[in-house]
Amino acid sequence: MSHDDRDLDMERRLREALASTAEAVQPGGDGLMRIQQRVAEGRGRDRWLRPALVLGSVVVVAAIAVGGVAIARHGTGAAKVGPGHSPSPTPTINPVVSDGFPEQAFFPFSNAAEEASWEQQSAGGHSPWISDPGAVSESWVDNYLKFGAGVGAGTVSITGTSADVTMQRAIAGSEHPVAIVHLVKFHHAWLVTGASSAQGDLVISSPAPGATGNSPLTVSGPGFGVDERANVEVRDAETPALLGQAKTGMFGGGTSQWSASVSFTPSDEGFGVVVVSIASPADGGLGEFTAQKVVFTTASPVAKTAGFYGVQGGVIERFDAGGAPAGPVAGSSAHGTVAEVHHAGGTLYFTAGTTDCPSTLYSLPAGGGTPLSAAQADQGYGIEGFDVTTDGLLTYYERSCTRPMPDPQAKLWFEVVRQTPGAHTTGYISFPSEPPAIVGDPVWEADGTHVDAFVRTGMQGYLARYDSTHGNKTMPGAVPCGQYDPATQLTGAVATAPDGTLWFAGQTGSSMQVLSCDAGQPTVRFTIPVNGTPQSLAVDSSGTALLADSDGNVWRAAAGGTPSELSTKGGVSSVTW
Amino acid sequence: MNPPNHPDAVVTADEAIVGLYSAHYRSLVRLAALLLHDTAAAEDVVQDAFVATHHSWRRLRDPENALAYLRQSVVNRSRSRLRHQKVEDRKAPRPMPDAPSAEYGALHAVERSAVMTALRDLPRRQREVLVLRYYSDLSEAQIADALGISSGAVKSHASRGIAALRDSLEPQR
């Protein structure tokens, strides 16, 4: 062997060793979530600095600093119970106690039975935080109102069976009070009855605390300040779900009152919470908030009508209509980690295998049973997205899991899961080198011939239409939704509704948007005011949509309704009706 | 409707990070793991690089620049981590998982282990150049860009690295 041959042989050996060693490295699935969290944390810090440098009203910063000193500074981490002084303005709610249970209380319990159940469990050490008013306040503000972990309990003032907890957050180095949470004690539990703004200027004058109301709900209060704008939310009281949201117009500088009309889908519990907040002029984060209970006059016509399936913890889980997990589907964990699921004609189709390379598509009766192999990716490829019709037409996008990447790096397949009348052409389209690459699921059109998919080309993308019988992309005019502008958002999920309408979900940069393509024209069906990344979309025959984002949260919206976040306990990566 | 690459189609940093993550996260973690021999540390390093890229997005704009920046950041951060790790991990290094032995076979595993051990014994620059060349399939110019050295230096490090590996491994064949 010559010197050159020996070098070539060494290069080959090195290449193979590197490829096989690298292949054994399987990154966790939470990388993007961790990056996004850290970026969000960084944003928080950034926003702090800008106002300190450019804010004309130094007085505002100074006032905040003074306010921070005036309030006992306990930090934002843990609640501290102590005598303290009460900086509270007049509480929004004066709790009325009837039949023993405080009528206005709604968190963490809304009736005596729930509290009694906790009393029994608490003897065994269950949820001891419920007997700490500071911890209860933090849990409510952080986990249910979703104001973030940066808001913590400061001073706790207890008078008999009532407590006021000052919630505060750090701005420009000082703790700034944002609200006073009001609680009452019932047996050993501290229960939230509402919150009033720390400065006392953000007040809800209508509806009255505990009043009845329904969508659209007009919320109003006296004006104050200069160039103010408030965010008004109607939230579920027992879950973190946002039922509806609206912004007031600009007010202050003499405006007598602010108001907003909030459209929402009532929860089944029959009551919720109205939360009004304003941003801090110092950093744009939470400035103040106030909250109170509202009773719904009618229950939601769409809530809890139907459950759905999703992938959670690597298995197929049933969820009730409110999003609560109702148990895994038997047999779904028989072949490794489940990556994605679709329900078609009483059968669940799912991909499973190794976390990084789910190579097999299985079918399973929706009620559970023994999974059967329905399709297999080529050796070294994993199935990234798929769609199955009730007729058994299957399309899936497989991508190479090996290094060095083979040619083609990915393929879009058209197959049949089972024999159907009128044999369908089986074939695939090659993606020699990604990008371009398909993102999300390819979906069948109602004609059973064309497949639509969102194709990403580096930082851009477009909706493409493929002809399964000819194995080619229809060009030109490949976009199956004429006026849809892919430059306005990053599409991440595509679905076909039972009526054949194409739906897709994208990230706009500040929210997630779900659109349908009606007669070739895009229509925004609903907007979720969260800067998430759509990952999985499902639409039922009534036009009710489910959307899972890349953080594992699930949203639901009925036709013409307002989206609400479901209480799935997170970690849901794929959804199907 | 704008065509896919319409110049007015401004991509936000958030969108860019999602796109880069989708296309390159796995391979960058593997690149870092080859340099660090530690999967958890590799993920940390790559996530750090993504966060830094997000912060620098206004300067980068061009996705090609972003990937080069990411790769350079991963190599630099891996190098820093390695320096720190050499001090801390002498006590308990965390090895990467072995590939499934059933698929690769015992002989393959022995061969791979020998090559990787020899690679780890190379001087740092030679090791980085070989990983970027033979795992990431980068050109000499791209490697030079990622490491901040000249193309000539890349060629030289690659040549010496291959020769050193050959000399180290040939007695075993």
HADDOCK unambig.tbl for C-alpha pairs under 7 A between the chains (distance, minus, plus):
assign (segid A and resid 7 and name CA) (segid B and resid 162 and name CA) 6.72 0.50 0.50
assign (segid A and resid 10 and name CA) (segid B and resid 162 and name CA) 6.75 0.50 0.50
assign (segid A and resid 10 and name CA) (segid B and resid 166 and name CA) 6.05 0.50 0.50
assign (segid A and resid 11 and name CA) (segid B and resid 162 and name CA) 6.98 0.50 0.50
assign (segid A and resid 14 and name CA) (segid B and resid 115 and name CA) 6.45 0.50 0.50
assign (segid A and resid 15 and name CA) (segid B and resid 134 and name CA) 5.20 0.50 0.50
assign (segid A and resid 15 and name CA) (segid B and resid 135 and name CA) 6.29 0.50 0.50
assign (segid A and resid 17 and name CA) (segid B and resid 112 and name CA) 4.68 0.50 0.50
assign (segid A and resid 17 and name CA) (segid B and resid 115 and name CA) 6.51 0.50 0.50
assign (segid A and resid 17 and name CA) (segid B and resid 116 and name CA) 6.81 0.50 0.50
assign (segid A and resid 18 and name CA) (segid B and resid 135 and name CA) 5.89 0.50 0.50
assign (segid A and resid 19 and name CA) (segid B and resid 135 and name CA) 6.36 0.50 0.50
assign (segid A and resid 20 and name CA) (segid B and resid 99 and name CA) 6.96 0.50 0.50
assign (segid A and resid 21 and name CA) (segid B and resid 99 and name CA) 6.66 0.50 0.50
assign (segid A and resid 22 and name CA) (segid B and resid 30 and name CA) 5.20 0.50 0.50
assign (segid A and resid 22 and name CA) (segid B and resid 34 and name CA) 6.74 0.50 0.50
assign (segid A and resid 24 and name CA) (segid B and resid 97 and name CA) 6.23 0.50 0.50
assign (segid A and resid 24 and name CA) (segid B and resid 98 and name CA) 6.24 0.50 0.50
assign (segid A and resid 24 and name CA) (segid B and resid 99 and name CA) 4.77 0.50 0.50
assign (segid A and resid 25 and name CA) (segid B and resid 30 and name CA) 6.08 0.50 0.50
assign (segid A and resid 25 and name CA) (segid B and resid 39 and name CA) 6.58 0.50 0.50
assign (segid A and resid 25 and name CA) (segid B and resid 97 and name CA) 6.85 0.50 0.50
assign (segid A and resid 27 and name CA) (segid B and resid 26 and name CA) 6.40 0.50 0.50
assign (segid A and resid 27 and name CA) (segid B and resid 29 and name CA) 6.78 0.50 0.50
assign (segid A and resid 27 and name CA) (segid B and resid 43 and name CA) 6.84 0.50 0.50
assign (segid A and resid 31 and name CA) (segid B and resid 47 and name CA) 6.92 0.50 0.50
assign (segid A and resid 32 and name CA) (segid B and resid 21 and name CA) 6.90 0.50 0.50
assign (segid A and resid 35 and name CA) (segid B and resid 47 and name CA) 5.80 0.50 0.50
assign (segid A and resid 35 and name CA) (segid B and resid 50 and name CA) 6.83 0.50 0.50
assign (segid A and resid 35 and name CA) (segid B and resid 51 and name CA) 6.10 0.50 0.50
assign (segid A and resid 38 and name CA) (segid B and resid 51 and name CA) 6.97 0.50 0.50
assign (segid A and resid 39 and name CA) (segid B and resid 51 and name CA) 6.01 0.50 0.50
assign (segid A and resid 459 and name CA) (segid B and resid 11 and name CA) 6.96 0.50 0.50
assign (segid A and resid 459 and name CA) (segid B and resid 16 and name CA) 6.17 0.50 0.50
assign (segid A and resid 459 and name CA) (segid B and resid 19 and name CA) 6.15 0.50 0.50
assign (segid A and resid 459 and name CA) (segid B and resid 63 and name CA) 6.64 0.50 0.50
assign (segid A and resid 460 and name CA) (segid B and resid 4 and name CA) 5.72 0.50 0.50
assign (segid A and resid 460 and name CA) (segid B and resid 5 and name CA) 6.37 0.50 0.50
assign (segid A and resid 461 and name CA) (segid B and resid 4 and name CA) 5.58 0.50 0.50
assign (segid A and resid 462 and name CA) (segid B and resid 4 and name CA) 6.02 0.50 0.50
assign (segid A and resid 483 and name CA) (segid B and resid 1 and name CA) 5.48 0.50 0.50
assign (segid A and resid 484 and name CA) (segid B and resid 1 and name CA) 6.33 0.50 0.50
assign (segid A and resid 485 and name CA) (segid B and resid 1 and name CA) 4.89 0.50 0.50
assign (segid A and resid 485 and name CA) (segid B and resid 2 and name CA) 5.93 0.50 0.50
assign (segid A and resid 487 and name CA) (segid B and resid 2 and name CA) 6.62 0.50 0.50
assign (segid A and resid 487 and name CA) (segid B and resid 4 and name CA) 6.96 0.50 0.50
assign (segid A and resid 487 and name CA) (segid B and resid 9 and name CA) 4.87 0.50 0.50
assign (segid A and resid 490 and name CA) (segid B and resid 15 and name CA) 6.59 0.50 0.50
assign (segid A and resid 509 and name CA) (segid B and resid 12 and name CA) 6.79 0.50 0.50
assign (segid A and resid 509 and name CA) (segid B and resid 14 and name CA) 6.76 0.50 0.50
